[in-house]
Amino acid sequence: MIFRLACGDVMPGCAASFVNADKSLLLEEVARHAAAEHGLTEVTPEVLTAVDARIVRSPG
């Protein structure tokens, strides 16, 4: 399974995108990006739900 996320789907205007075969690693990348680029240092359950809803899953 391949997991993809376009940050702009969560944060309009952001061009960053992420692809990883490991969902946990993808979420770690996204969290680092969110902290560095968007000042989002706390991943609340609501944020995690919003991000997870926009992750595209495709066969590897």
Stockholm file with secondary structure:
# STOCKHOLM 1.0

chainA/1-60         MIFRLACGDVMPGCAASFVNADKSLLLEEVARHAAAEHGLTEVTPEVLTAVDARIVRSPG
#=GR chainA/1-60 SS CEEEEEGGGTSTTCCCEEEESSHHHHHHHHHHHHHHHHCCCCCCHHHHHHHHHTCEEECC
#=GC SS_cons        CEEEEEGGGTSTTCCCEEEESSHHHHHHHHHHHHHHHHCCCCCCHHHHHHHHHTCEEECC
//
